[in-house]
């Protein structure tokens, strides 16, 4: 019941004078505190104004405190803040229960079901300037945002800082990386909140183009587990025209509050009404599997406005890429020189003899892709400018249309087309977003002219405009502009080193994947801990698909004889499992083709596995320890299972109750051998075919740093005959 309907009720029953008195008394209480519950009643949100007119909210799950009373508001530059002095002038509640279909995804159909509370807050001391706070409470968590309607006394304003608090109920276990305006590529630390201050220095390892936040802070998505068994994930959704959010940490009082990335002059955001912030998201459950299954962040993003999405498709690809990381086997650069300009005659450079992106090398990869059923190949280092691309804060670094002398764009395109293979373009910017934007249309037209319909963009290095950050408002808008402009040319985007995703692949479905975290390339640069990929799905992947670039079979890099002692810290089978546990509609078989030819039986799983799904089933999970997921391929009666563990061996408990009842299926199990280990015998594995059905329960051994991968397909009677049933 809103204000007017409640007031009318009093007037009809009691008369105007008595009604007015009761109405004022009732609403002084009614307006100060509002409560809604989730559709399943497990979550409860309470909003109220604290003394001084300070907005406050609290959240509980099954009567357990998730967020204790926490203040909301924003500080403005050169204007009175939106922190206090508020009165509630209106509230409204509503409910939504609907289904929608993503273009690409982990589920064919997603349910969007929530109860909503919208609170309008006015500041009498500031000419009745007002804002709205919108809360949406789902069965799996809460989203809230600030809204700034058009009004006489609020047109343009600059955000000094957002002050959304997350007052946690305890000293939780947390999986975190340091707050940094320019990179997400840190290794995860697992600790108590109270231990963050003593660990932050060690966790802030040296990374190219970093800007650690001075205040003690961590990045989102931030994954936590309480002592009483609640899993809590804090992130954001719909990051548009606003800087990314980090969480400042009060490690004594278990409090966190928002901290926004600044621009070159220290401002946090330039706003013009009507406008809104991104959603602040809190996903909550007493089951870790339900955190991974949550679609709250996607549901808070706007549907796409694209009229035609038929050109947006899943892609499995290989690439001239990993050979650049195995201790200098190949190089992006063509010449030996270290001072070049785009106007130089690159035919006069001194060839270094290791350039990877040659016409002949590209044809070899095309042949391999065609032979093994891959959709595309990525070719990095094809274009001029790589000799001095990094470390110089150089603006005119690449032109995106001029090839090196040993790479024939037309010939490679024609050869790929004759083999039924697409080429994925590579646009590294070296952080020079201004240069990229000036050349964007010409670069995309070049792609159209030469048969490229997908591009991997990169933002390694310090950003230009100088002083801007990877995660600031200017760059957030840049990434979106690139995705929108690419859609005009029917081009799909895979961005690396960009701001971490917030579900915008619903709104801009051609933005099919991102890196934005510590991916496989770091296995060649110090390595990744065996638990790293048991954390990423609970953190980075909460916001969207990750181009993790899995599939490394040759894990000991000393194999190449280049002097490297580096190793990939997984078993071979764990690399197979990633194609299921690390969701992306853009999946790379990242190793060098010759390594796949050495293990053809294991390689078969990569060839078979889908990249787009009808359904996903999170079978078991514990952040930092293990994950087992099953998925049904889009439009096919085929299922794939991936299970991974940390540095500890374990037995995965795999059920098959999602299979159609009453039918038998052939399961091909790719498993770690008993003697396998991430650092000893990582290439030891077994491949076994068995019969399974919806009642099957499989207890499967996973080696330390290992995994399991299973493909399930229909089989006729002759194919099933003789196979063991489990």
Number of C-alpha atoms within 10 A of each C-alpha: 10 10 15 9 10 13 19 14 14 18 17 10 10 12 12 15 11 12 18 15 11 16 20 12 11 13 15 13 11 15 18 15 16 19 14 19 22 22 18 11 13 17 25 24 21 17 23 22 22 18 10 11 18 18 27 19 24 20 28 19 22 12 10 14 18 25 21 19 21 22 22 23 19 18 16 19 16 10 12 12 17 23 20 21 19 25 21 22 14 15 19 14 17 10 13 14 10 9 11 12 13 17 21 22 26 24 22 19 14 18 15 17 21 25 19 22 22 20 23 17 24 22 20 12 10 16 11 16 18 23 21 20 21 20 25 27 27 28 23 23 29 26 25 22 20 21 19 19 17 15 13 9 11 18 14 12 15 16 21 20 20 21 20 22 22 26 22 21 17 20 20 22 18 24 24 26 24 29 27 24 26 27 27 25 20 20 19 22 19 18 16 18 23 19 15 23 14 9 14 18 10 10 16 17 13 9 12 13 19 19 16 17 17 9 12 16 26 24 26 25 28 21 27 26 23 18 11 10 13 19 25 24 22 23 26 26 26 24 24 17 21 24 29 29 25 26 26 23 22 18 17 11 14 17 21 22 20 20 25 24 25 23 23 13 8 12 19 24 24 17 17 14 14 13 15 20 22 24 23 22 24 25 24 27 23 16 14 21 21 19 25 21 15 18 22 29 26 23 22 23 20 15 17 16 11 13 6 9 14 8 12 19 16 20 21 21 22 27 24 24 23 19 18 19 16 24 19 14 15 19 22 24 26 28 23 14 14 11 10 18 14 13 6 11 10 18 12 9 14 11 16 13 12 17 20 25 27 23 19 14 16 25 17 13 21 29 16 17 24 19 10 14 14 21 18 24 27 24 23 21 25 30 24 25 28 23 18 16 25 17 12 11 16 19 19 16 25 23 21 23 17 16 18 22 18 16 20 16 18 13 12 20 19 14 18 23 14 11 15 16 21 24 26 26 24 19 23 26 27 27 28 24 25 17 19 24 15 11 15 19 16 14 19 25 15 15 21 15 10 16 18 20 20 27 22 21 22 21 21 22 23 25 23 21 17 15 12 21 28 34 26 26 24 21 24 21 17 19 20 17 13 18 23 21 15 22 22 11 14 21 21 26 27 23 26 20 22 25 26 28 26 28 26 25 27 26 18 22 26 27 27 29 25 27 28 21 23 21 21 20 20 15 21 21 14 12 16 21 17 24 21 21 27 24 24 23 22 25 26 25 24 32 25 24 26 29 25 25 25 22 26 24 26 22 24 21 19 15 14 15 11 12 12 15 14 18 21 27 25 32 34 31 34 34 25 32 29 23 27 24 24 21 22 27 22 22 27 23 25 22 21 19 16 10 13 19 12 12 14 10 13 21 18 14 21 23 13 13 22 24 22 24 23 18 18 21 20 18 19 20 23 17 27 22 18 24 27 26 23 25 25 24 21 19 10 12 14 21 26 25 29 27 32 36 30 26 22 16 17 20 14 22 14 19 19 19 12 16 20 12 11 8 11 21 23 23 25 19 19 25 29 29 20 13 13 23 24 24 17 14 17 27 22 16 19 14 14 12 17 16 22 24 22 16 15 16 14 14 12 17 18 28 30 26 28 32 33 28 31 25 22 23 17 17 15 10 9 8 12 17 10 10 15 12 15 12
